[in-house]
Amino acid sequence: RAFLEQKRGNYAAIAQGTLAHPELVGTREQVERWQGTIGLIAATAAQTSPGAFPPVQAELVATSASAERGNRIRTAQAAQMLLFLLTMLLAGMVLSNLVEEKANKIIEILAAAIPMDAVFMGKLVAMLGVSFVGLAVWGGTGLAFWAVAGEAIVQQTGFNPAALPAPAVGWPWFLALGVLYFAMAYLLLGSLFLTIGAMAATVREVQTLSMPVTMMQLMVFFIAAYTITQPGTALELLAIAFPLSSPFAMMARAALQEALWPHALALVWQALAVLLIVRGGSRLFRTRVMKSGKAGRDKPRRRWFRRVQAG
């Protein structure tokens, strides 16, 4: 009983006792499900007649690790979906902003004054701050609307966010990790969009190059969602290690497992991935954009005319 109440592992019920007096510890549903099977197994092992099943003594507990995990999966799925929608909705602003600045030559003026790494990182952090302000406004409006019409929404839809099971790390840590993982997911996707903007010269090229990134982000989200029911597998470890899917996989892990130290490692790894992508995007920008311009194209022609005049 104490083992089940600790909610460790993925156990639904525990059989104990002797073959003559078997005992079954679990929730009411699991006891009703396994009581007959345990009696049959005990009778078969004791080599008694099929009609003489030993009585199975039941000991009920309020919940088990299996039931608790099944409930927490709903919280993990809801958190992953919300994180994905917010990231895809807001990260696209980074790309549109960069394309506009490239068209107006603003980004080239900034690049002449400060390093491109600092320009890109500053744009990412600034747009992340704008996104947080927008989320605060939307969240406040949503809470005010829920306070007025929350009961009617629950009655009509049957969905009540307050009924979601508590995550394994607790609600305070879960919400704090949610903010951090949204920031990391935004920075990762935003840095990829900045790299695309550095390679593209026109809006049409931007749309062409951004489509594969959007589809890839959708695929990694599906992989991270699938690993919720596959804890400890190689696929889950791959989803945690791959930077684009790591925020979603770790968000689900926070709902299902109590350990906090893996989140610290994951956040450090995601921040390092952001720095690497920004560094690569800034180099692409310097090689493909900063070498363009009328002055740069006229230099070889002027040199040729000078040689002709000298000859």
N, C-alpha and C positions, 0 to 999 in steps of 0.2 A: 504493500500500500504506500509506504513512504517513497519507494522508488518511482511509482507512477505519479505521485504528487509532486516530485521534483521536476517532472516534465522534461526529462532528458531523453534523447534518442527519438525513436518513432514507434514506440510500443503502444498497442491498443489495449492489451490485457496480459496478465501473467498467470500461468498455471503453476500451482505448487501443491504440497501435501504428498500423500502416498497413493498407491494404486487403489487401495481399499477406501480411502477417504480423500479424494482429490478436492482441491480448492481452486477457485477462479476469482481473480481480483481484476476489476475493470469497471467501466461505466455500465449503466443499465443496458444500453443498446448492445455493447460488446459481450456482456454476460449472456444475454438472451441469444445472441448469435452463436457463441462458442460453447455453451453449456452442454448441449447434446453431443457435440463432436468430442469434447474432453471426456465425457462419460464413455463414449464408444472406444476411444483410444485406451482409456484405463482398463475397460473390460477386455479388450483384445490383448493388451500387454499382460494382464493377470490370467489370461486363458480361461475365463469363465464363460458360461453359456451366453449367447447373444441376448437372451431375455433378462439377464441379471446384471444390469448396469449399476455400478456403484453411484450413490447419490453425490452430486457435485455441489459442494457448499460455495455459495456466492458471497463475495464481499464487494460492496459497491463503493466507488469513488465518484467525486463530482465531475472530474474530467481527467483526461490522460494526455500524454505527450502527442499521440497521434491526432486526437481530437483538437488539441490546442494548435498543432501545426496546420491542420486543415482550415481552422478559422483564420490563422494569421496569413495564410496564402491569399485570402481576399484583400487584406490590407496591403500586402506586397504588390499584388496586381494593380490595385487602385493607385498606389504611389508611383509605380512604373508608368502607367498610362498618363497620369497628370504630368510627370516629369518630361515625358516624350512630347506631349502636346505643347507644353510651354516652351521647350527648347526649339522645336521646329517652327513655332509661331514667331518667336522673337529673334532667333539667330539670323534670319534672313535680312534683317535691317543692316547688319554689318556689310553685307555684299552690296546692297543697293547704295549705301552711303559711300563706299569706296569707289564704285563706278561713277557716281556723280562727281566726286573729287578728282578722279582721273580726267573726266571730260573737261573740267574747269582748270586743270593744271595745278590745283591746290596741293595735291599730294606731292608733286614734284618740287614745289617751293618748300614744303616742309622737309622733304628728304635732303634738300641742299643745306639745311640748317642743322638738323639733328640726325642721328643714325636711324636707318629704316626699322631696325628692331624696336627701338623706342617708339617710333611712330605707330607701328602695328600694335604693339602691346598697349600703348596709350589709347588707341581707338577701341581695342577690345574691352579694356577696363571701363572706359567712358560709356560705351554702349551697354555694358553689363549694369552699370549704375543706372542708366536710363531705364533698363528693363526692370530693375528692382523698384524704381519709382512707379512704373506702370503697374507692376504686380501689387504694390501697396494700395494704389488707387482702386484697382479692380477688386482686390481682396476686401477692402473696406466697403465698397459698394455691394459686393456679394453677401457679406455678413449682415449689412443693413437690410438687404432684401430678404435674407433668410430669416431674420428676426421678425419680419412682418408676415411673410408667407411661407415659413418653413413647414408648419403643420399641414397646410394644404398641399404642398409639394410632396410630402411623405405619403399622404393619403392617396394622391393621384398616381404617383410613380412607384410607391413601395420601397424607395431607396432612402435610407437614412444614414448619412455619413457618421453621425454620432454613435451608430450601432456597430461600427467597424471594430473588430477585436484589437486590443492593445498590442503593439509590436513588442518583440522580444527585448529590445533595448529600452523600452519605455517611451512615452510620448514626447517628453522634453528633448531627449537625445535624438529621437527619430525626426522631429521637426528641424532640429539644428543640422543634422546630417542631410536632410532634404534640401535645405538652403545651400549647403556646401556643394552637394552633388549637382544641383541645378547650375551653380556657378561654374563648376568644372565642365559639365556637359555643354554649357553655352560657350565657354572659352574654347573648348576643343572643336566644336562645330564652327564657331566663328573664325578660328584660325585657319580652318580648311577653306572657308569661304574667302578669307583674305588672300590665301594662296591662289585660288581660282581667279579672283579679281586681278591679281598680279600678272597672271598668264594671259588673260583676255584683254583684247583691245577694243571690242565693241560690245554693246548690250546683247547682241545675238550670240556672240561667243560665250558670254557669261551664262546665258540660259542653257546653251549646249553643254558647257562644262559642269554646271551646277546640278544637272539632272542625275548623273551617275552618283554624285555625293549624296543627294537626297534619297535615292533608291538604296544605296549602301547603308545609310543611317536607318532606313526602315527595316532592312534585313537584320542588322545587328540588334535592333529593338526586339524583333521577333525571336531571335536567338536568346537574348537575355530573358524574355518572358517565358520561353520554354524551359530554361534552366531552373526556374522556381521549383519545379517538381523533380529536379534532378540534382539534389545537393551532393557535393563531394565528387561528382563525376568530372572527367576530363573536359567535357563541354562547358561545365560551369567555370572551371579554372581558366579555360580559354576566354570565356566571356569576361571574366574579371581582369585578365591580363591585357586583352585588347583595349586600347584607350577609349575608342568610341562607344563601346558597350559597357565599359567598366562602371560608369556612374549608375546605369540602370541595374546591372547585376548586383552591385554593392548596396543599392537602395533596397532591393528585395532581401538581401542578406541581413540588413538591419532589422527587417520585420520578422525574420525567422530565427536568427541566432543572436545570443546575448553578447558575444565578445565584441569589444570595441577596438582592440589594437589592429585588426585587419583594415579597418576604415582609415586609420592614420597612414598605414602603408599605401593604401589605394589612393588616397588624396595626394600624397607625395609623388607617386608614379604618374598620376594624371596631370599634375602641375608640370612635371618634367616633360611630359609629352606635349603639352601646350607650348613650352619654350622651344622645343625642337621643331615643331611645325611652324611657329612664328619665325624662327631663324631660317628655315628653308624657304618660306614665303617671301621674306625680305630679300634673300639672295636672288630669287627669281625676279622680283621687282627691279632690282638693280641691274640685272643682266638684260631684261627684256624691255623695260620702260625707260630707265634713265639714259640708255644709249639712243633713244629716239629723239626726234626734234629736228627743226630746220637747221639749227647751227651745226649739229653733229653731222648732218648729211651733206652740208655744203663744204666742209673742210677738205675732203679729198679733191673736189672739183677746183677749189681755189689753189690747192697745191699744184694741180696739173697745169692751170693757167700760168702760175709763176714759173714752172719749168719751161713752158713754151716760150714765155717772154725772155727768160734767161738764155734760151738757146738761140 
